[in-house]
Amino acid sequence: MIQRSATIRNSAGIHCRPSASIIKFANNYPGDITICTEDGEEVDLRSMLALVALGLEEGATVTVWVSGPDEETFCDELVELFERHFDFPSLAPDERARADAADMLADL
């Protein structure tokens, strides 16, 4: 098992959109993933509702525990996601379509 700390950097915290990105990434991992807040609250990272319910705001610190294959690399990548400055600006419909298409191609 490996553990790392991550500081939330997104100005709006970890709300639904960042949570969706984090959970999508986490669901591809076959091992165990647990997040622990500064208050000691622990959640399984497979649940978006549990992650959002933590109410993680900018500046909060979480501990990420990963146990499984290639756990060190996966944990480092997960910490990067928690520390990312997610930017979800409003896009014009044609820009949104291009962004969605790029996301789908990236997932292939």
Secondary structure, 3 states (H helix, E strand, C coil): CEEEEEECCCCCCCCHHHHHHHHHHHCCCCCEEEEEECCCCEEECCCHHHHHHCCCCCCCEEEEEEECCCHHHHHHHHHHHHCCCCCCCCCCHHHHHHHHHHHHHHCC
